[in-house]
Amino acid sequence: MKTIGITGGVGSGKSAILDFLKENCNCEIIIADILAKDLCKRGEVCFEPLVNLLSEKVLNEDGEIDRSLMAEMIFKDDDLRLKVNAIIHPAVKEYIINRIDSLKLSGTKDFLFLEAALLLDDGYQDILDEIWYIYADRNVRIERLKESRGYSLEKILDIMDSQLSEEDFRNNTDFTIDNSGDLCESLNRIKERLSEYGC
């Protein structure tokens, strides 16, 4: 089984690429943001440590962690944000490592694709076979985010400025897909890459 990370800046079109991979490969896809949310639910590994750190005021009416409130709390407090990340990020990574081991043992999948914005920041290159960088021109990304998510220009630029530079992405990944234009061209590049692995 080949393990491949998918990364890139906000608005680069990673979701469209993942949809294609899901439909065309015998694979499992893990989206780190969704996994992190799942691991923060009641009964999961991050729930009690987060409640102990943030107090029960972070819980909603259903007794689950109110993620928007938690985000608000850590936005104002860098030290608290680091402590929250120190609970969530290692738990996510441990789950992924265990899942990779389990899938390799079962032999049921040809690929595992992991999508994460912080793939490089969190050292996933050490546990994955390769990392793909989904690139799109900055102006293209801005227009996509305005249309698809209704973000203001100020919010988009804040997010972009908080992420790795294009140079950092290119220097630390194995394969770049330019997703600025026609999606079909991007998918053809991926088909060529996958054909090298017999997919």
C-alpha positions in Angstrom: 0.0 0.0 0.0 1.3 3.4 -1.0 0.7 6.3 1.5 0.5 9.7 0.0 -0.1 13.1 1.6 -2.1 15.8 -0.1 -1.4 19.4 0.8 -1.6 22.9 -0.5 -2.9 26.4 0.4 -6.5 27.2 1.1 -8.5 27.4 -2.1 -6.1 25.3 -4.2 -8.8 22.7 -5.0 -7.7 19.8 -2.8 -11.3 18.6 -2.3 -11.8 18.1 -6.1 -8.6 16.1 -6.3 -9.7 13.9 -3.3 -13.1 13.3 -4.9 -11.4 12.0 -8.1 -9.0 9.8 -6.1 -12.0 8.3 -4.1 -13.8 7.4 -7.2 -10.9 6.1 -9.2 -8.6 4.3 -6.7 -8.9 1.4 -4.2 -8.1 3.8 -1.4 -8.9 5.1 2.0 -8.9 8.9 2.4 -8.3 10.6 5.8 -8.9 14.3 6.1 -7.0 15.5 9.1 -9.5 18.3 10.0 -12.4 15.9 10.1 -10.4 13.4 12.1 -9.4 16.0 14.6 -13.1 17.0 15.1 -14.0 13.3 15.6 -11.3 12.8 18.2 -12.7 15.7 20.2 -16.1 14.2 20.6 -17.3 12.8 24.0 -15.7 9.4 24.7 -12.9 10.0 22.3 -9.2 10.5 23.2 -9.1 14.3 23.2 -12.3 15.1 24.9 -11.4 14.8 28.6 -7.9 16.5 28.2 -9.6 19.4 26.4 -12.3 19.8 29.0 -9.8 19.6 31.8 -7.8 22.4 30.1 -10.6 24.6 29.0 -13.2 23.8 31.8 -16.8 22.7 31.2 -17.8 26.1 29.9 -16.5 24.9 26.5 -19.3 22.4 26.3 -22.6 23.0 24.4 -26.1 21.9 25.5 -25.4 18.4 24.2 -22.4 18.0 26.4 -20.0 18.1 23.4 -17.2 20.5 22.9 -18.4 23.7 21.2 -15.8 24.0 18.5 -16.6 27.6 17.7 -16.3 28.6 21.3 -13.0 26.7 21.6 -11.7 28.5 18.5 -12.7 31.8 20.1 -10.9 31.0 23.3 -7.7 30.0 21.7 -7.7 32.9 19.1 -7.2 35.3 22.0 -4.6 33.3 23.8 -1.5 31.9 22.1 -0.4 29.9 25.1 -3.8 28.2 25.3 -3.8 27.5 21.5 -0.4 25.8 21.8 -1.8 23.6 24.7 -4.9 22.7 22.7 -2.7 21.8 19.7 -0.5 19.7 21.9 -3.5 17.6 22.8 -5.1 17.3 19.3 -2.2 17.1 16.9 -0.3 14.1 18.5 -3.7 12.2 18.9 -4.4 12.7 15.2 -0.9 11.6 14.2 -1.1 8.5 16.4 -4.5 7.5 14.9 -3.1 7.9 11.4 0.0 5.9 12.1 -2.1 3.1 13.6 -4.5 3.2 10.7 -1.7 2.9 8.2 -0.3 -0.1 10.1 -3.8 -1.7 10.2 -4.4 -1.2 6.5 -1.0 -2.5 5.5 -1.7 -5.7 7.6 -5.1 -6.2 6.0 -3.9 -5.7 2.5 -7.3 -4.4 1.4 -6.3 -1.0 0.0 -3.8 0.1 -2.7 -3.5 3.6 -1.4 -4.0 5.8 1.7 -4.4 9.5 1.0 -4.0 11.9 3.8 -5.1 15.5 3.4 -3.9 18.1 5.9 -3.0 21.7 5.7 -0.3 21.2 8.3 1.2 18.1 6.7 4.7 19.5 6.5 4.5 21.5 9.8 3.6 18.4 11.7 6.3 16.2 10.1 4.1 13.8 8.2 6.8 13.4 5.5 8.5 11.0 7.9 5.6 8.6 7.9 4.3 8.9 4.3 5.8 7.5 1.1 5.4 10.8 -0.7 3.6 14.2 -0.5 1.7 15.9 -3.4 1.4 19.7 -3.5 -1.8 21.0 -5.0 -0.8 24.4 -6.3 -3.1 27.2 -7.6 -2.3 30.8 -8.5 -3.0 33.2 -5.6 -5.6 35.2 -7.5 -7.4 32.0 -8.6 -7.5 30.9 -5.0 -8.9 34.3 -3.8 -11.7 34.1 -6.4 -12.5 30.5 -5.6 -12.8 31.3 -1.8 -15.0 34.3 -2.4 -17.4 32.3 -4.6 -17.4 29.0 -2.7 -17.2 30.1 0.9 -18.2 33.8 0.8 -15.0 34.9 2.6 -14.0 38.5 2.6 -10.7 39.5 1.0 -9.3 40.4 4.4 -10.2 36.9 5.8 -8.7 35.1 2.8 -5.4 37.1 3.0 -5.2 36.4 6.7 -5.5 32.7 6.1 -3.1 32.7 3.2 -0.5 34.6 5.2 -0.7 32.1 8.0 0.1 29.2 5.7 3.4 28.0 4.2 4.8 29.9 1.2 4.7 28.4 -2.3 8.5 28.0 -2.1 8.2 26.0 1.2 5.5 23.8 -0.3 7.5 23.1 -3.5 10.8 22.5 -1.6 9.3 19.9 0.7 7.0 17.9 -1.5 7.6 15.2 -4.1 5.0 16.0 -6.8 3.3 19.3 -7.8 0.0 19.5 -9.5 -0.9 22.9 -11.0 -4.6 23.2 -10.3 -5.0 26.9 -11.4 -6.9 26.1 -14.6 -8.9 23.3 -16.1 -9.5 20.5 -13.6 -9.2 17.9 -16.4 -5.6 18.8 -16.9 -4.9 18.3 -13.2 -6.6 15.0 -13.2 -4.7 13.8 -16.2 -1.4 14.6 -14.4 -2.7 12.5 -11.4 -3.7 9.7 -13.7 -0.1 9.7 -15.1 1.3 9.6 -11.6 -1.0 6.8 -10.5 -0.2 4.8 -13.6 3.3 4.5 -12.3 1.9 2.5 -9.4 -0.3 0.3 -11.5 -3.6 2.2 -10.7 
